[in-house]
Amino acid sequence: MEENVDQNYIKHKKMLGLKNTFVHSTLRSTKDRVAIMKNEFKEFVNLEEGHIRKLIKIFDYNVKSKYVASDIPIAIVGGLLLWAGWLFFNASSGYEIVNTSRQAMPTSIVLRTFCAPAASAIVFLLLEMTSYQLKNTQHFHNPCRLINAILAGLVAVTASCNNVELWASAVIGMIGCIIYLISDKILKRMQIDDPIEASQIHGFCGYWGCLAVGVFD
């Protein structure tokens, strides 16, 4: 029992020492930090330099991350449930008894409500993959942002769900995704705190959805 306690204490002390080394070496170059790791910890001696560089980048990324979702699977399920509920919401609220045109029928409204967020998600993935290849050194994707892109497409198409063509709903969703990404960068540049990105989705994309009624009707 005492041996297990001693071993745990030694491991804990090593982890604290490793963390302090990471923190105190942040102002040095990556090459110097790799050398420090190899000199101070025998566990790093046999590691390749590329692996140690990746560990340093992961540590730096975690330090700079100000908001991390606590339960991403639940957030994804919640987003998909919102999408499913949105289908019924638009189909019931956009249906007009006095208007018997094909575009105002619930089946057509549901189709457009599905098409716009799907197009928004595709645009987001294409742009995210481009940014991933150029800037994301951690090989890390945040699926919550994909859910937010889907919600951006849903918000954008809601106002015009019963009076636009199918291709127009796809275009509305694509532009909604771009507006979501641009507004997100603007708010972060202005240091406006919105961790769940509600302003970008319901505010900016909502304005675009109102304008899209006149543009595509």
Secondary structure as GFF3:
##gff-version 3
##sequence-region A 1 217
A	DSSP	alpha_helix	2	24	.	.	.	ID=ss1
A	DSSP	alpha_helix	30	40	.	.	.	ID=ss2
A	DSSP	three_ten_helix	42	44	.	.	.	ID=ss3
A	DSSP	alpha_helix	49	64	.	.	.	ID=ss4
A	DSSP	alpha_helix	72	93	.	.	.	ID=ss5
A	DSSP	three_ten_helix	102	104	.	.	.	ID=ss6
A	DSSP	alpha_helix	106	134	.	.	.	ID=ss7
A	DSSP	alpha_helix	143	158	.	.	.	ID=ss8
A	DSSP	alpha_helix	166	189	.	.	.	ID=ss9
A	DSSP	alpha_helix	198	198	.	.	.	ID=ss10
A	DSSP	pi_helix	199	204	.	.	.	ID=ss11
A	DSSP	alpha_helix	205	216	.	.	.	ID=ss12
###
